[in-house]
Amino acid sequence: MKKLIDFDGLFDERLAQYMQENAKKYTEKQWETIIPRLYKKFGETVIARLGTTPQGYYAAMDDKELVETLVRHTQEDVPVSDFLCREIEQRRPDGLFSLILCENQQLALFAVNLAGEDQRADSAYFTIIGTSSDEELKDAVCDRLKAAADRVKEQAKAFYEKGTDRERMLEILSRVRARDEKVFEILMREFKESGENLPMRASYLAAYGDERALPVLLDTIDRDDINYLEFQELKYAIEALGGEYTTPRDFSDDAYYQEVRRQSALPPSEDKK
């Protein structure tokens, strides 16, 4: 087993020296562009004591060793470099997917991020949605499932019907691109019964993109009881579906409108004379 190397630590040491030598040469904004380029170049630079580059160090590992190295980095609290992550993400070895359900939150998050929308992760992702109490992990999983919504829609519908994390299931179903009457029915029903969740339910219809939702959205936005935030989300959804709402509305007495105005107001000029 190869030794764990803190390549990010080595880069930081070299970067500190480089920045000291070129302190007056670049602005802070220029450094933001330069540093990523230096990191990329570092990945292609041979480290004398290793006899290889950071990229080459991981490229030489087989799939099993690559996954074991990621595990050891998290267990031994050695920073995980982008070079290791990129090599794993490029190969996505089978051993990566078993890490998704491990008890170590940091390792599980790494596994989710590196597995991405790979179909081999679907089962583990839904297991997390159905059983985990880790909201950050479930959010990460939900993002991956949204990106693969057409492939996982049947499982998402099944979870929704069972009442399992319905909000995340709605998020996933709203990203389905192939038209599906059951999905449309679910999203419409949830919108009509949305109550205080109306803005979010409107955003799901906007994301789904079926213009048949326009009449209901237009009827709802015309109601006198909607607040400013609901109005804004409804208007966005209508426009996203190719519609238009031009009726003047007065929200000057609305608490949300007043808060938005207060937050966006420019500070008074200090040099008024």
Secondary structure, 3 states (H helix, E strand, C coil): CCCCCCHHHHHHHHHHHHHHHCCCCCCHHHHHHHHHHHHHHHHCCCECCCCECHHHHHHCCCHHHHHHHHHHHHHCCCCCCHHHHHHHHHHCCCHHHHHHHCCCHHHHHHHHHHHCCCHHHHHHHHHHHHHCCCHHHHHHHHHHHHHCHHHHHHHHHHHHHHCCCHHHHHHHHCCCCCCCHHHHHHHHHHHHCCHHHHHHHHHHHHHHCCHHHHHHHHHHHCCCCCCHHHHHHHHHHHHHCCCCCCCCCCCCCCHHHHHHHHHHCCCCCCCCC
